[in-house]
Amino acid sequence: MPGQHLTDKNLALDLVRVTEAGALAAAHFFGRGDKEEADGAAVSAMRIAFQSVHVRGTVVIGEGEKDNAPMLYNGEKVGFGDGPEVDIAVDPIEATNAVAYGRPNSVSVIGAVEKGGMFNPGHSFYCKKLVVGKDAADVIDLDAPTKVNMQKIAKAKGKPISELNVFVLDKPRHVGLIQELRLTGVRVHLHSDGDVAGAIMAADPRCSMDVLIGIGGTPEAVITACALKGSGAQMLTRLTPLSIEEQKSLDEDGIDYSIVRGVDDLVTTDRCYFAATGISAGEVLRGVEYHGEYAVTSSIATRGRTGTIRYIQAWHDRKKLSTMSTVRY
């Protein structure tokens, strides 16, 4: 049975090989100013690497449609063609601009869920998000005033609000939000890209970030839900169309964008897996590093059923691209 197969095997460790391939391919174009070339290289590398993964995968969310980039397209079949049936959400380069222009927090990411267990947002490209770790998961409210949420989160974490670190994408749509946050006294960290990395930072107790808030990508939200499932962390979302065309598409798809959806709504089964490999350096993952004949990658793999999180560092022969070391706990 597909479900039994998924229960017995940690698919995330196989998916890491795919995100490693994407990150290694993209890293060659870091800082060169050409995001299309970087994205195309990562897509090609991941498509090939998927062939070694023993699943019957269908891409439900293929990042790329939003910005007309190269992509693993929705409905594409991936995997060796045997093993369990899974739905795939993939972004070969999350934060493509960060790779192109030499910025931090770009990652290659995949979420995989037992077939039928992943929310399909259709043509929704953007959603409102609020992400916190396990210690504040029960106190957040997407509709509450910003000040109230920050006060409750600070109390849950046992720290003064002046020490609360908040991740926000530095976008024109967030000008008012940033002003509200600063009035509360929190520390606002502005990032040009990378809301998957930002969400993981907010959920990971190893990191200094406490909260992610604002409007980011919907595909990224579903991928993030795969990462947070089983960890106790929470992400509240509401689909937020930013154009008339996006709103019209959602209406035609019959998708209700007034509903608040949490992690368990975006991923409805604990038979889910997440893998990410850093392309450029960030707080959660180091970027691809080159040391003579070797390239070093830094990855994370999570499993929803057990809540297991693995941090993996691997050395790759730059000629053979063979993995020289495995898991670092």
C-alpha positions in Angstrom: 0.0 0.0 0.0 1.3 3.5 -0.8 0.6 4.8 2.7 2.3 1.9 4.4 5.4 2.4 2.2 5.5 6.1 3.2 5.2 5.2 6.9 8.2 2.9 6.7 10.5 5.1 4.7 11.8 8.6 5.3 11.5 10.0 1.8 13.0 13.3 2.9 16.5 11.8 2.8 16.0 10.9 -0.9 14.6 14.3 -1.6 17.7 15.9 -0.2 19.7 14.5 -3.1 17.3 16.4 -5.4 17.6 19.7 -3.6 21.4 19.3 -3.5 21.4 18.9 -7.3 19.3 22.0 -7.7 21.5 24.0 -5.3 24.8 22.9 -6.8 23.5 23.8 -10.3 22.2 27.2 -9.2 25.3 28.2 -7.2 27.3 28.5 -10.4 25.3 31.5 -11.3 25.4 33.2 -7.9 25.8 37.0 -8.3 25.9 37.0 -12.1 22.6 38.9 -12.5 20.8 36.3 -14.6 18.0 34.7 -12.6 16.5 32.9 -15.7 19.8 31.1 -16.4 20.2 30.1 -12.7 16.6 28.9 -12.5 16.9 26.9 -15.7 20.0 25.1 -14.5 18.4 24.2 -11.2 15.2 22.9 -12.9 17.2 20.7 -15.3 19.4 19.3 -12.5 16.4 18.5 -10.2 14.4 16.9 -13.0 17.3 14.5 -13.6 17.9 13.9 -9.9 14.2 13.0 -9.4 14.7 10.0 -11.7 16.6 8.2 -8.9 13.8 8.7 -6.3 11.5 5.6 -6.0 8.2 7.4 -6.1 5.3 8.0 -8.4 5.2 11.8 -8.0 3.0 14.4 -9.5 3.9 18.1 -9.3 0.9 19.9 -7.7 2.8 23.1 -7.1 5.5 24.0 -9.5 7.0 27.4 -8.8 7.6 29.4 -12.0 4.1 30.2 -13.3 3.9 33.4 -11.2 7.0 35.0 -12.8 7.1 33.1 -16.1 10.4 31.4 -15.0 11.6 27.9 -16.0 9.7 25.4 -14.0 8.8 21.9 -13.1 5.2 22.3 -14.3 2.0 21.5 -12.6 0.9 18.0 -13.5 4.4 16.8 -14.4 5.3 13.3 -13.4 8.5 12.9 -11.5 10.3 10.0 -9.8 11.5 6.6 -10.9 7.9 5.5 -11.5 7.6 2.9 -8.7 6.9 3.2 -5.0 4.3 5.4 -3.3 2.2 8.0 -5.0 3.0 11.5 -3.7 2.0 15.0 -4.5 5.0 17.3 -5.0 5.5 21.1 -4.3 8.8 22.3 -5.6 10.8 25.5 -6.0 14.2 24.9 -7.6 15.3 28.3 -6.4 13.3 30.0 -3.7 14.5 33.6 -3.8 15.8 33.6 -7.3 16.7 37.3 -7.1 18.9 36.5 -4.1 21.0 34.1 -6.3 21.1 36.5 -9.2 22.2 39.5 -7.2 24.3 37.9 -4.5 21.9 38.1 -1.5 21.4 35.6 1.4 18.7 33.1 2.1 18.2 31.4 -1.3 17.4 27.7 -1.1 16.3 24.8 -3.3 13.2 23.3 -1.7 10.8 20.3 -2.1 7.7 19.3 -0.1 6.2 15.8 -0.7 2.9 14.6 0.7 1.0 11.3 0.4 -1.3 11.7 -2.7 -4.3 13.8 -2.0 -2.9 15.3 1.2 -1.7 18.7 -0.2 -3.8 21.8 -0.6 -3.9 22.9 -4.2 -4.2 26.8 -4.3 -4.9 26.9 -8.0 -3.9 30.2 -9.4 -3.2 31.9 -6.1 0.2 33.4 -6.1 0.1 35.4 -2.8 -1.2 35.0 0.7 -1.0 36.7 4.1 1.2 34.7 6.5 1.9 34.7 10.2 4.5 32.1 11.4 5.8 31.3 14.9 7.5 28.4 16.7 5.9 25.9 19.0 6.0 28.1 22.0 3.7 30.7 20.5 1.6 28.5 18.2 -1.6 28.7 20.2 -1.7 32.5 20.8 -1.6 33.9 17.2 -4.6 35.2 15.3 -4.3 36.3 11.7 -7.2 38.8 12.2 -5.9 40.4 15.4 -4.2 43.8 15.4 -0.4 43.6 14.8 0.3 45.0 18.3 -1.9 42.4 20.0 -0.2 39.5 18.1 3.3 40.8 19.0 2.4 41.3 22.7 1.0 37.7 22.9 4.0 36.2 21.1 6.4 38.0 23.3 4.6 36.8 26.4 4.5 33.2 25.2 8.2 33.3 24.5 8.9 34.9 27.9 10.8 37.9 26.6 10.1 41.7 26.4 8.5 42.9 23.2 11.6 45.0 22.6 13.6 41.8 22.1 11.2 40.2 19.6 12.8 39.6 16.2 10.4 39.8 13.3 11.1 38.8 9.7 9.4 40.9 7.0 9.9 41.0 3.2 11.0 44.5 2.2 8.3 45.2 -0.3 6.2 48.3 -1.1 3.1 46.4 0.1 4.5 46.2 3.6 5.2 49.9 4.2 2.2 50.2 6.6 2.9 46.9 8.3 6.5 47.9 8.9 5.4 51.1 10.5 2.9 49.3 12.7 5.6 46.8 13.8 8.1 49.5 14.7 5.5 51.3 16.8 5.1 48.2 18.9 8.8 48.3 19.7 9.8 45.0 18.1 13.0 44.5 16.1 12.1 44.5 12.4 14.4 42.5 10.1 13.9 43.4 6.5 14.8 40.9 3.7 14.4 41.4 0.0 13.6 37.7 -0.6 13.2 34.3 0.9 10.0 33.8 2.9 10.5 30.0 3.1 13.8 30.5 4.8 12.2 33.3 6.9 9.4 31.0 8.0 11.8 28.2 9.0 13.9 30.7 10.9 10.8 31.8 12.9 9.9 28.2 13.6 13.4 26.9 14.4 14.4 27.3 18.1 18.1 27.4 17.0 17.5 30.7 15.2 17.2 34.2 16.6 14.0 35.0 14.5 10.7 34.8 16.4 8.1 35.7 13.9 7.4 36.0 10.2 4.6 38.2 9.1 3.3 39.7 5.9 2.2 38.8 2.3 4.4 36.2 0.5 4.1 33.5 -2.0 1.3 30.9 -1.9 3.4 28.1 -3.4 6.0 28.9 -0.8 3.4 28.7 2.0 2.4 25.1 1.0 6.1 24.1 0.8 6.6 25.7 4.2 3.7 23.7 5.7 5.4 20.5 4.7 8.5 21.7 6.7 6.5 22.7 9.8 4.2 19.7 9.9 4.9 17.7 13.0 7.1 20.3 14.6 4.4 22.0 16.7 5.1 25.3 14.9 2.2 27.2 13.3 1.7 29.2 10.1 -1.7 30.9 9.6 -2.5 32.0 6.0 -5.1 33.6 3.9 -5.0 33.7 0.1 -4.5 37.4 -0.8 -4.9 38.2 -4.6 -2.8 41.2 -5.5 -4.3 41.8 -8.9 -7.7 41.7 -10.6 -6.5 38.8 -12.8 -5.4 36.7 -9.8 -8.7 37.4 -8.0 -10.7 36.5 -11.2 -8.7 33.2 -11.5 -9.5 32.2 -7.9 -13.2 33.0 -8.5 -13.2 30.8 -11.6 -11.4 28.0 -9.7 -14.1 28.2 -6.9 -11.4 28.7 -4.2 -12.5 30.6 -1.1 -9.9 33.2 -0.3 -11.6 34.4 2.9 -10.7 31.3 4.9 -7.8 31.2 7.3 -5.7 28.1 6.7 -3.1 26.7 9.1 -0.5 24.0 8.7 -3.0 21.2 9.1 -5.2 22.7 6.4 -2.4 23.0 3.9 -1.1 19.5 4.6 -3.8 17.2 5.8 -1.7 14.1 6.5 1.4 13.5 8.6 2.9 11.4 5.8 4.7 14.4 4.5 8.4 15.3 3.9 10.4 18.4 3.3 13.9 18.9 2.0 15.9 22.1 1.4 19.5 22.9 0.5 21.1 26.3 0.9 22.3 28.1 -2.3 23.4 31.3 -0.6 24.2 31.6 3.1 21.5 32.2 5.6 20.8 31.8 9.3 19.2 28.3 8.9 21.5 26.9 6.1 24.9 27.7 4.8 25.2 28.3 1.1 27.1 26.1 -1.4 30.8 26.4 -0.6 33.7 25.5 -2.8 36.9 24.0 -1.4 39.3 23.0 -4.1 38.0 19.9 -5.8 35.0 19.7 -3.5 31.7 21.6 -3.1 30.0 21.5 0.3 26.2 21.7 0.7 24.1 22.3 3.8 20.6 20.8 3.9 17.6 20.2 6.2 15.2 17.2 6.0 12.0 16.9 8.0 9.4 14.2 8.5 5.9 15.0 9.5 4.9 11.7 11.2 7.8 11.8 13.7 8.6 15.5 13.8 12.2 14.6 13.0 14.5 17.3 11.8 17.9 16.4 10.3 20.6 18.9 9.4 22.9 17.4 6.7 26.3 18.6 5.5 27.7 16.9 2.4 31.0 17.1 0.5 30.7 16.6 -3.3 33.5 15.7 -5.6 33.2 18.5 -8.2 34.1 16.1 -11.0 32.0 13.1 -9.9 29.5 15.0 -7.7 29.5 12.1 -5.3 28.5 12.6 -1.7 31.4 12.2 0.7 29.7 12.6 4.0 26.2 12.1 5.3 24.2 13.2 8.3 25.4 15.6 10.9 23.0 15.6 13.9 
